[in-house]
Amino acid sequence: MSQVDWLSQLLQMITVTGRLEVRCAYGAPWRVAWPQSEANEIPYHVVLKGRAIIESPETGTTMELVGGDIVLLPHGSAHVLHDGSGHAPGVTYNRQGSAGWMLSQNDGQGEHLDLLCGRFFIERPYDRLLHNYLPTNLVVRAMDGNSEEAIGSASNHLANLLTLMRVESTSDKLGGCAVLNALTSALFTLVLRAASESDQAPAGLLALAGHPRLAPAISAMFADPARPWNLPELADLCSMSRATFMRHFQDKLGRQPSNS
């Protein structure tokens, strides 16, 4: 099964909706904390301009994000975003827009940040499968390019999508909320496509793009997520022995086959 077929099939089975919640326009120093999300929610952040550090209080790990970076947190983990200066942030001022999302600003005079924050909602029980088979943090970069190859790439499409999201989030036009939410839903698909196109695609569900022999098992698990699939059944679907199937599954998806 090709990459496009796999992704299309996945999104035909799973209902994913998106919502933009906050646009942050900050000057350093700044800091924003996000609590653990609900099980069927995947938070996302889009850096339109500037730089941000995303930090996990649980693991103590940090990652730098720059303009054009998009991060999804499929496990919904609690996290903190800050400017990295270590200075105490000032007061933020929040204003609810008529389009349904909030504009958050501060009086910081340092490096400017323009950030979109929202979340995706995954239909149950498929949310458990995405949590199991997507990485804790999924980061892709939207990049503009003029070559024929770049124009057709997911990262180039992402850059165009972010331009639309930036324009809609700075205006107050009729239907703005509906447009932004529709663009956010498209963002989910393009992020998965861009990640699977990458030469450094993370282990997990996205690794299936390069391993079509496992696709029948994954398709079956997504088609009937409540069924307690066992190893012999999944191996038979892929026409493999149990040992061969287990080895391929662990190598490509980073875990043993289980829908729990």
C-alpha positions, 0 to 999 in steps of 0.5 A: 500500500502506498503512502497516500493510500495508507493516509487516505484510508486512515483518515477515512476511518478516523474522524479528526476535527481541529480548532484554533484556540489562541494566537500568541503575540509576545515579546520576550520574556514570555512563558505559557504552560499547558496542562495534560490534555484529554485522552481524545485531544492532540494539542498543536503549536505553529510558530509563524515567526520568532523562536520558542522552547518547548519543555516537558516538565515530566521528562525535563527535555527541551526542544527549540522551535523556529519560524515555520515549525509545527509541533503536535503532541499526540500523547497530550502531555503537559508542556511549557513554552517559553522564550528560553531567556530564563527571565520572569515573564510579564503580564499577558493580556487576553482578548476573545475574538469574535471568531472564537479564538483568543488573542494573547499579548504582553508588553515584552520588548524582546524578540517577537513571537507569533504563535498559533495554538490549538488542538485536534479532536480524535474520535474514540476509540481511535484516539488510543491507537494514535496515542500508541503508535505516534511519537510523544512529539511530532515536529515538521517544518513548513518550507517554501520552495520554487523547484518542481519537487518542492512545489509538490511537497507536503512541506510546501503545501504546509507553508501555503496553509500557514499563510492562509491561517495567518491571514484568517487569524489577523482578520475579523471577516465573516466565517473566519472561525469556520475557515480556521477550523477547516484549515486546522483539520487540513493541517493534521493531514499535511503534518502526517504526510510531511512527517512520512515524507521525511528522510527521518520519519519517526518510528511508529505509525508513520514508519508504515509509509516505508513498510507496506507489508504491515499495512493489512494488520494496521488496517484491520486494527483501525477498522475494528479497534475494539477487537482484542487482536492477537499475534497469530491473527495479525501475522496471518493477515500479512502472510508472515510467520509469527516471529517474522511479523513480530520482528518487522512490527517492533523494528518499524513501529517501536512496540509490540502489536497491541491495541490497548 
